[in-house]
């Protein structure tokens, strides 16, 4: 059986924002086979594509209705175990950081305390074959499926950016930010953020919810989908196997306090998330002022007494 694997990109681009990793593939019969059922995974994405597209167009985000909608629990547990091996055995994780840009263009870098990350690619296949296969299937399948539903997306599999992050217990957070606030002015064409949570033992009270800031029209949700109703915002629990998609250039979001009552050393409460960013070839859709979501960022920052003259964005 031939298996397609993403190869590691080289050079400085893999260390900074690395927004455009180019997926390269090799074929081999002498490598470890992942356990993910690729055909089943692709079939589920195909079935969900109309709902995903409709939710993105209507709300700016999509959340799987159940934690294990796209992959079974055993696959999620295995991917978490492989992520832990990348961190503890291969030493692939580094301190995660972000940047602030003020109105004058001054950039300030700051570390996110208790958050560590790496950029997984084909070079990690021996340690994390299921994790890499997941990325490969997502990149080869999802853009075409969503473009078939809405050609205007113009999503591309010609480049990618992925991040595997762990948020430690004891109160670690992600600040409010937009993944792609600068867009074409910074050569950033990321359009769709896709997050998979790998926390199969997640319990109520573990925190670490993804808070998405939207308009009042985007909050008609149910707890069965892992979301809590609030005025203008939606909190999504990072249950194992849950997948969240949203527009990278428009949807403001943050990560709430992770396991505030647990010790920082309690690895069971570590919050693992795998993100892949998919770019678009339709550049006019990035920060389109006519988009129904165009003002969400300003509204969100204003609601938290931020000023829009300071922008926080995700870097590593």
C-alpha positions as CSV (number, residue, x, y, z in Angstrom):
1,X,0.0,0.0,0.0
2,X,1.3,3.5,-0.9
3,X,0.9,6.2,1.7
4,X,1.2,9.9,1.0
5,X,3.1,11.8,3.6
6,X,3.8,15.5,4.0
7,X,7.5,16.3,4.0
8,X,9.2,18.8,6.3
9,X,9.7,22.2,4.8
10,X,13.1,23.7,5.4
11,X,14.5,27.1,5.9
12,X,13.6,30.1,8.1
13,X,10.0,30.1,6.9
14,X,9.3,27.1,9.2
15,X,10.4,29.1,12.3
16,X,8.5,32.4,12.1
17,X,5.0,32.8,10.8
18,X,5.5,30.1,8.2
19,X,2.2,30.8,6.6
20,X,3.0,29.0,3.4
21,X,4.5,25.6,3.9
22,X,4.4,23.8,0.5
23,X,3.1,20.2,0.9
24,X,5.4,17.8,-0.8
25,X,4.7,14.1,-1.0
26,X,6.7,10.9,-1.2
27,X,5.5,7.4,-1.7
28,X,6.9,4.4,0.2
29,X,6.0,0.9,1.0
30,X,8.4,0.7,4.0
31,X,6.8,3.0,6.5
32,X,4.5,2.7,9.4
33,X,0.9,2.6,8.5
34,X,-1.4,5.0,10.5
35,X,-4.5,3.7,12.0
36,X,-6.8,6.4,10.7
37,X,-9.5,5.0,8.3
38,X,-8.8,7.4,5.5
39,X,-11.9,6.4,3.4
40,X,-14.2,6.8,6.4
41,X,-12.6,10.2,7.3
42,X,-13.0,11.5,3.8
43,X,-16.6,10.2,3.6
44,X,-17.5,12.1,6.8
45,X,-15.9,15.3,5.5
46,X,-17.9,14.9,2.3
47,X,-21.1,14.4,4.2
48,X,-20.5,17.4,6.4
49,X,-19.3,19.7,3.6
50,X,-22.7,21.3,2.8
51,X,-23.4,22.0,6.5
52,X,-19.9,23.3,7.0
53,X,-20.2,25.7,4.1
54,X,-23.6,26.9,5.2
55,X,-22.5,27.5,8.7
56,X,-19.4,29.4,7.6
57,X,-21.4,31.6,5.3
58,X,-24.1,32.2,7.9
59,X,-22.1,32.4,11.1
60,X,-18.4,32.6,10.1
61,X,-17.6,29.4,12.0
62,X,-18.6,25.7,12.2
63,X,-18.4,23.3,15.1
64,X,-19.0,19.5,14.8
65,X,-22.3,18.5,16.5
66,X,-20.6,15.8,18.6
67,X,-17.0,15.4,19.8
68,X,-16.2,12.3,17.7
69,X,-18.1,13.3,14.6
70,X,-15.1,13.0,12.2
71,X,-12.8,10.6,14.0
72,X,-13.4,7.9,16.6
73,X,-12.2,8.2,20.2
74,X,-9.4,5.7,19.7
75,X,-7.9,7.7,16.9
76,X,-8.0,10.9,18.9
77,X,-6.4,9.2,21.9
78,X,-3.6,7.9,19.6
79,X,-3.1,11.3,18.1
80,X,-2.8,12.8,21.6
81,X,-0.3,10.1,22.6
82,X,1.7,10.8,19.4
83,X,1.6,14.5,20.2
84,X,3.0,13.8,23.7
85,X,5.8,11.8,22.2
86,X,6.7,14.7,19.8
87,X,6.9,16.9,22.9
88,X,8.6,14.6,25.4
89,X,10.7,12.3,23.3
90,X,11.5,14.3,20.1
91,X,11.6,17.7,21.9
92,X,9.7,19.3,19.1
93,X,7.8,21.8,21.2
94,X,9.0,25.4,21.8
95,X,7.6,28.3,23.8
96,X,4.6,29.7,22.0
97,X,4.5,33.4,21.3
98,X,2.4,36.2,19.6
99,X,3.0,39.7,18.5
100,X,1.3,43.1,19.0
101,X,1.3,45.7,16.3
102,X,0.3,49.3,17.2
103,X,-1.0,51.9,14.8
104,X,2.5,53.1,14.0
105,X,3.5,49.6,12.9
106,X,5.7,48.9,16.0
107,X,5.8,45.2,16.7
108,X,6.2,43.7,20.2
109,X,6.7,40.0,20.7
110,X,5.4,38.4,23.9
111,X,5.5,34.8,25.2
112,X,2.2,33.0,26.0
113,X,2.9,31.6,29.5
114,X,2.2,27.9,29.7
115,X,1.7,27.5,26.0
116,X,4.1,25.4,23.9
117,X,3.9,24.5,20.2
118,X,5.5,23.0,17.1
119,X,4.9,22.9,13.4
120,X,4.2,19.3,12.5
121,X,5.1,18.1,9.0
122,X,6.2,14.9,7.2
123,X,9.5,14.8,9.1
124,X,7.4,13.8,12.2
125,X,5.8,10.9,10.4
126,X,7.7,8.1,12.2
127,X,6.6,9.5,15.6
128,X,3.2,10.7,14.7
129,X,1.9,8.9,11.6
130,X,-1.8,9.4,12.5
131,X,-1.4,13.1,13.1
132,X,0.4,13.6,9.8
133,X,-2.1,11.5,7.9
134,X,-4.9,13.7,9.4
135,X,-3.2,16.8,8.0
136,X,-2.6,15.2,4.7
137,X,-6.3,14.1,4.3
138,X,-7.6,17.5,5.4
139,X,-5.4,19.4,2.9
140,X,-6.2,17.0,0.0
141,X,-9.9,16.8,0.7
142,X,-11.4,19.8,2.5
143,X,-10.5,22.7,0.1
144,X,-12.1,21.0,-2.9
145,X,-15.2,19.9,-1.0
146,X,-15.8,23.5,0.3
147,X,-15.0,25.1,-3.1
148,X,-17.6,22.8,-4.6
149,X,-20.2,24.1,-2.2
150,X,-19.1,27.8,-2.6
151,X,-16.6,28.5,-5.4
152,X,-16.0,32.0,-4.0
153,X,-14.0,30.5,-1.2
154,X,-11.1,29.7,-3.6
155,X,-9.4,27.6,-1.0
156,X,-6.1,26.1,-2.0
157,X,-4.1,23.0,-1.1
158,X,-0.9,24.3,-2.7
159,X,0.4,25.6,0.6
160,X,-0.4,25.3,4.3
161,X,0.6,26.2,7.8
162,X,0.0,23.9,10.7
163,X,0.5,24.1,14.5
164,X,0.3,21.6,17.2
165,X,-0.1,23.4,20.6
166,X,-0.4,22.4,24.2
167,X,-1.9,24.7,26.8
168,X,-0.8,23.8,30.3
169,X,-3.3,23.6,33.3
170,X,-3.1,26.1,36.1
171,X,-4.7,29.0,34.3
172,X,-2.9,29.3,30.9
173,X,-4.8,31.4,28.3
174,X,-4.6,32.7,24.7
175,X,-5.3,36.4,24.4
176,X,-8.0,37.8,22.2
177,X,-6.7,37.9,18.6
178,X,-7.4,37.3,14.9
179,X,-5.3,34.7,13.2
180,X,-4.7,36.8,10.0
181,X,-5.3,40.5,10.8
182,X,-2.9,41.9,8.2
183,X,-3.8,39.9,5.2
184,X,-2.3,40.8,1.9
185,X,-0.3,43.7,3.3
186,X,1.8,41.0,5.1
187,X,1.6,38.4,2.3
188,X,-0.8,36.4,4.5
189,X,-3.5,34.5,2.4
190,X,-4.8,32.3,5.2
191,X,-8.6,32.2,4.9
192,X,-9.8,29.1,6.9
193,X,-8.7,28.0,10.4
194,X,-9.3,24.3,11.2
195,X,-8.8,23.2,14.8
196,X,-9.0,19.6,16.1
197,X,-9.0,19.0,19.8
198,X,-7.3,16.0,21.2
199,X,-8.6,15.9,24.8
200,X,-10.6,12.6,25.2
201,X,-10.6,12.8,29.0
202,X,-12.0,16.4,29.0
203,X,-14.4,17.1,31.9
204,X,-16.6,19.9,33.0
205,X,-14.5,22.5,34.8
206,X,-11.4,21.8,32.8
207,X,-11.8,25.2,31.1
208,X,-9.8,26.1,28.0
209,X,-12.9,26.9,26.1
210,X,-12.5,28.6,22.7
211,X,-14.4,31.8,22.9
212,X,-15.5,33.1,19.5
213,X,-16.8,36.7,19.2
214,X,-19.6,37.1,16.8
215,X,-22.7,39.2,16.3
216,X,-26.0,38.5,18.1
217,X,-27.1,36.7,15.0
218,X,-24.4,34.1,15.3
219,X,-25.4,32.8,18.8
220,X,-28.3,30.6,18.1
221,X,-26.5,27.4,19.3
222,X,-27.2,24.5,21.5
223,X,-25.2,22.9,24.4
224,X,-25.4,19.6,22.6
225,X,-22.9,21.1,20.1
226,X,-20.5,21.9,23.0
227,X,-21.4,25.6,23.0
228,X,-22.8,27.8,25.7
229,X,-25.2,30.7,24.9
230,X,-23.9,34.2,25.6
231,X,-24.7,37.7,24.4
232,X,-22.6,38.1,21.3
233,X,-20.0,35.3,22.0
234,X,-19.9,31.6,21.9
235,X,-17.8,29.4,24.2
236,X,-16.8,26.0,22.7
237,X,-15.4,23.3,24.9
238,X,-12.2,21.5,23.6
239,X,-13.6,18.0,24.0
240,X,-11.6,15.3,22.4
241,X,-12.4,14.9,18.7
242,X,-14.3,18.2,18.4
243,X,-13.4,20.1,15.2
244,X,-13.9,23.9,14.8
245,X,-13.5,25.9,11.6
246,X,-13.7,29.7,11.1
247,X,-12.5,32.4,8.8
248,X,-8.9,33.2,9.7
249,X,-9.0,36.9,8.7
250,X,-12.3,37.9,10.3
251,X,-13.3,35.9,13.4
252,X,-11.8,37.2,16.7
253,X,-11.3,34.5,19.4
254,X,-9.4,33.7,22.5
255,X,-8.8,30.7,24.8
256,X,-10.2,30.9,28.3
257,X,-8.4,29.8,31.5
258,X,-7.3,26.2,31.2
259,X,-7.8,24.0,34.2
260,X,-7.4,26.8,36.7
261,X,-7.6,24.5,39.8
262,X,-5.1,22.0,38.5
263,X,-1.3,22.0,39.0
264,X,0.8,23.1,36.1
265,X,2.5,19.7,36.2
266,X,-0.8,17.7,35.8
267,X,-0.3,16.4,32.3
268,X,-3.7,14.8,32.2
269,X,-5.2,18.3,32.0
270,X,-2.9,19.5,29.2
271,X,-5.1,20.9,26.4
272,X,-3.9,19.7,23.0
273,X,-5.1,21.3,19.8
274,X,-4.0,20.7,16.2
275,X,-4.6,23.6,13.8
276,X,-4.2,23.8,10.1
277,X,-4.6,27.0,8.2
278,X,-5.8,26.8,4.6
279,X,-5.1,29.8,2.2
280,X,-7.2,31.2,-0.6
281,X,-6.4,32.0,-4.1
282,X,-9.3,34.5,-4.2
283,X,-7.4,37.4,-2.6
284,X,-10.3,39.7,-2.8
285,X,-12.1,37.7,-0.1
286,X,-9.5,38.5,2.5
287,X,-10.6,41.3,4.7
288,X,-13.4,42.1,2.3
289,X,-15.1,45.3,3.7
290,X,-18.4,44.1,2.3
291,X,-18.3,40.9,4.3
292,X,-21.0,40.5,7.0
293,X,-18.2,39.7,9.4
294,X,-16.0,42.6,8.6
295,X,-16.6,44.6,11.8
296,X,-16.5,41.6,14.3
297,X,-12.9,42.3,15.2
298,X,-13.4,45.9,16.1
299,X,-16.5,45.0,18.0
300,X,-14.7,42.3,20.0
301,X,-11.7,44.4,20.9
302,X,-14.0,47.3,21.9
303,X,-16.0,45.0,24.1
304,X,-12.8,44.1,26.0
305,X,-11.7,47.7,26.3
306,X,-8.9,47.0,23.8
307,X,-8.2,49.6,21.2
308,X,-8.2,48.7,17.5
309,X,-4.9,50.5,17.2
310,X,-3.3,47.5,18.8
311,X,-3.7,44.2,17.0
312,X,-2.7,40.8,18.5
313,X,-2.1,38.0,16.1
314,X,-1.0,34.4,16.3
315,X,2.6,33.6,15.5
316,X,3.8,30.3,17.0
